[in-house]
Amino acid sequence: MTPLRMIFLALAIWGATHPMYHFISYMWQTGEGFGGMIDAWYVNASTTGLVWDLTIAAIALTVWILAETFQTRDWRRLLAIPAIFLIGVSCGLPLYLFLRSRPAA
């Protein structure tokens, strides 16, 4: 595995674990669960802007993944889409780059 692929994989793991730690900590502290966390995302204009920023980035990344996947027929790359929407862009983007940088067979 090339050093660049190892960096993408490390970033994907970090992008999955680091934000999730904070999400779980918040839900544990408030006791409100996922619904309470979603409510907190819209508590002021700053957090609402951040939510929309990440949502638009997630949609753009998904369109890019779909376009490249249908062009190359490398269906494994589609694994990044659930990661984007279930974990976050911080995991989905480096995961996609990791999958995309795989050597051709």
Secondary structure, DSSP 4 states (H G I P E B T S, - for coil): --HHHHHHHHHHHHHHHHHHHHHHHHHHHH--HHHHHHHHHTSSHHHHHHHHHHHHHHHHHHHHHHHHHHHH--GGGGGHHHHHHHT-HHHHHHHHHHHHTSPP-
